[in-house]
Amino acid sequence: TIGSIVRGAGSSVAYNTSSDYRLKENVVGITSAITRLKTLKPSRFNFKSDSSITLDGFLAHEVSSVVPEAIEGEKDAVDSDNNPVYQGIDQAKLVPLLTAALQEAVDEIESLKTLIKNSSSFAALKSSL
């Protein structure tokens, strides 16, 4: 199976993507997550269909080079009648990159805290950076 949609408690719905380790191979850690994260351009916008609601999000074509698996469709695509075929984004696919970037940031913070704790002076600290 490739996933499931299940009803949770109350009126909640869970959209589950298959994630069992037995379905995967070539598993490696995400590296350079902060570098990749910094290339994303979160924006505030409204959809043309309802200008009264402002949302936070992304422009799909800007995300496609960073997390291509999060994007469905091609930038500026049209059908055979020249009607737009719009791109979509599965924002949940950004979570692994966000988690890895946060882990990298926490590691950097902890290293800096240790450096500060072990530095006898600001000059020594500054020269080590």
C-alpha positions as a LaTeX table, in Angstrom:
\begin{tabular}{lrrr}
\hline
Residue & $x$ (\AA) & $y$ (\AA) & $z$ (\AA) \\
\hline
Thr1 & 0.00 & 0.00 & 0.00 \\
Ile2 & 1.06 & 3.61 & $-0.44$ \\
Gly3 & $-0.80$ & 5.09 & 2.51 \\
Ser4 & $-4.19$ & 5.51 & 4.03 \\
Ile5 & $-6.83$ & 7.99 & 5.00 \\
Val6 & $-8.36$ & 7.22 & 8.38 \\
Arg7 & $-10.87$ & 8.87 & 10.64 \\
Gly8 & $-9.39$ & 9.82 & 13.98 \\
Ala9 & $-11.01$ & 11.01 & 17.18 \\
Gly10 & $-13.99$ & 13.27 & 16.75 \\
Ser11 & $-13.98$ & 14.83 & 13.30 \\
Ser12 & $-10.23$ & 14.54 & 12.64 \\
Val13 & $-8.80$ & 12.83 & 9.58 \\
Ala14 & $-5.27$ & 11.44 & 9.22 \\
Tyr15 & $-3.58$ & 11.25 & 5.83 \\
Asn16 & $-0.88$ & 8.62 & 6.29 \\
Thr17 & 2.01 & 8.05 & 3.91 \\
Ser18 & 3.64 & 4.63 & 4.03 \\
Ser19 & 6.80 & 4.98 & 6.11 \\
Asp20 & 7.68 & 1.49 & 7.30 \\
Tyr21 & 11.43 & 0.85 & 7.18 \\
Arg22 & 10.80 & $-2.45$ & 5.39 \\
Leu23 & 9.62 & $-0.53$ & 2.33 \\
Lys24 & 12.79 & 1.59 & 2.10 \\
Glu25 & 16.40 & 1.19 & 1.08 \\
Asn26 & 19.48 & 3.40 & 0.71 \\
Val27 & 18.49 & 5.34 & 3.84 \\
Val28 & 20.94 & 8.16 & 4.66 \\
Gly29 & 20.72 & 11.20 & 6.90 \\
Ile30 & 19.82 & 14.62 & 5.52 \\
Thr31 & 22.86 & 16.89 & 5.33 \\
Ser32 & 23.22 & 20.62 & 4.68 \\
Ala33 & 19.63 & 21.08 & 5.82 \\
Ile34 & 20.16 & 24.65 & 7.04 \\
Thr35 & 21.70 & 25.61 & 3.70 \\
Arg36 & 18.74 & 24.14 & 1.82 \\
Leu37 & 16.23 & 25.62 & 4.26 \\
Lys38 & 17.65 & 29.11 & 3.76 \\
Thr39 & 16.84 & 28.92 & 0.05 \\
Leu40 & 13.11 & 28.52 & 0.73 \\
Lys41 & 11.09 & 31.73 & 0.48 \\
Pro42 & 8.05 & 31.63 & 2.75 \\
Ser43 & 5.58 & 34.31 & 1.75 \\
Arg44 & 2.32 & 35.95 & 2.78 \\
Phe45 & $-0.28$ & 36.11 & 0.04 \\
Asn46 & $-3.92$ & 35.79 & $-0.86$ \\
Phe47 & $-5.49$ & 33.72 & $-3.59$ \\
Lys48 & $-7.05$ & 35.72 & $-6.42$ \\
Ser49 & $-10.34$ & 33.92 & $-5.76$ \\
Asp50 & $-10.59$ & 35.41 & $-2.23$ \\
Ser51 & $-8.52$ & 38.51 & $-1.57$ \\
Ser52 & $-9.98$ & 38.88 & 1.94 \\
Ile53 & $-7.94$ & 35.97 & 3.36 \\
Thr54 & $-4.17$ & 36.30 & 3.77 \\
Leu55 & $-2.19$ & 33.11 & 4.18 \\
Asp56 & 1.39 & 32.01 & 4.85 \\
Gly57 & 2.90 & 29.58 & 2.38 \\
Phe58 & 5.14 & 29.06 & $-0.61$ \\
Leu59 & 5.12 & 29.46 & $-4.37$ \\
Ala60 & 5.35 & 25.91 & $-5.69$ \\
His61 & 7.92 & 26.60 & $-8.39$ \\
Glu62 & 10.28 & 28.14 & $-5.81$ \\
Val63 & 10.14 & 25.01 & $-3.65$ \\
Ser64 & 10.60 & 22.55 & $-6.54$ \\
Ser65 & 14.40 & 22.89 & $-6.65$ \\
Val66 & 14.75 & 22.43 & $-2.86$ \\
Val67 & 12.20 & 19.69 & $-2.08$ \\
Pro68 & 11.00 & 18.46 & $-5.49$ \\
Glu69 & 8.96 & 15.62 & $-4.00$ \\
Ala70 & 6.69 & 18.22 & $-2.36$ \\
Ile71 & 5.56 & 19.64 & $-5.71$ \\
Glu72 & 3.03 & 18.31 & $-8.16$ \\
Gly73 & 3.01 & 19.68 & $-11.70$ \\
Glu74 & 5.25 & 21.94 & $-13.74$ \\
Lys75 & 5.66 & 25.72 & $-13.60$ \\
Asp76 & 3.51 & 27.55 & $-16.17$ \\
Ala77 & 2.00 & 24.32 & $-17.55$ \\
Val78 & $-1.06$ & 24.53 & $-19.79$ \\
Asp79 & $-3.37$ & 21.90 & $-21.22$ \\
Ser80 & $-4.10$ & 21.29 & $-24.89$ \\
Asp81 & $-6.62$ & 24.17 & $-24.88$ \\
Asn82 & $-4.01$ & 26.51 & $-23.37$ \\
Asn83 & $-5.77$ & 26.56 & $-19.98$ \\
Pro84 & $-3.48$ & 26.74 & $-16.93$ \\
Val85 & $-2.62$ & 23.47 & $-15.18$ \\
Tyr86 & $-1.73$ & 24.71 & $-11.71$ \\
Gln87 & 1.04 & 23.35 & $-9.51$ \\
Gly88 & 0.32 & 22.02 & $-6.04$ \\
Ile89 & 2.38 & 21.54 & $-2.90$ \\
Asp90 & 2.27 & 18.90 & $-0.19$ \\
Gln91 & 3.67 & 20.98 & 2.66 \\
Ala92 & 4.02 & 17.90 & 4.87 \\
Lys93 & 6.94 & 16.85 & 2.66 \\
Leu94 & 8.86 & 19.87 & 4.01 \\
Val95 & 8.85 & 18.42 & 7.54 \\
Pro96 & 11.95 & 16.19 & 7.16 \\
Leu97 & 14.03 & 19.13 & 5.90 \\
Leu98 & 12.69 & 21.39 & 8.66 \\
Thr99 & 13.45 & 18.75 & 11.30 \\
Ala100 & 16.99 & 18.20 & 10.00 \\
Ala101 & 17.64 & 21.96 & 9.86 \\
Leu102 & 16.39 & 22.37 & 13.43 \\
Gln103 & 18.62 & 19.51 & 14.57 \\
Glu104 & 21.61 & 21.16 & 12.89 \\
Ala105 & 20.75 & 24.48 & 14.54 \\
Val106 & 20.40 & 22.85 & 17.97 \\
Asp107 & 23.80 & 21.20 & 17.50 \\
Glu108 & 25.33 & 24.59 & 16.65 \\
Ile109 & 23.69 & 26.24 & 19.66 \\
Glu110 & 24.92 & 23.50 & 21.98 \\
Ser111 & 28.46 & 23.80 & 20.56 \\
Leu112 & 28.42 & 27.56 & 21.08 \\
Lys113 & 27.12 & 27.18 & 24.62 \\
Thr114 & 29.95 & 24.76 & 25.40 \\
Leu115 & 32.47 & 27.12 & 23.81 \\
Ile116 & 31.17 & 30.05 & 25.86 \\
Lys117 & 31.14 & 27.97 & 29.04 \\
Asn118 & 34.73 & 26.85 & 28.47 \\
Ser119 & 36.10 & 30.23 & 27.34 \\
Ser120 & 37.94 & 32.27 & 29.94 \\
Ser121 & 37.53 & 35.52 & 28.06 \\
Phe122 & 35.58 & 37.13 & 25.26 \\
Ala123 & 38.78 & 37.55 & 23.23 \\
Ala124 & 39.42 & 33.80 & 23.38 \\
Leu125 & 35.83 & 33.15 & 22.35 \\
Lys126 & 35.98 & 35.62 & 19.48 \\
Ser127 & 39.22 & 34.15 & 18.11 \\
Ser128 & 37.75 & 30.66 & 18.08 \\
Leu129 & 34.82 & 31.63 & 15.85 \\
\hline
\end{tabular}
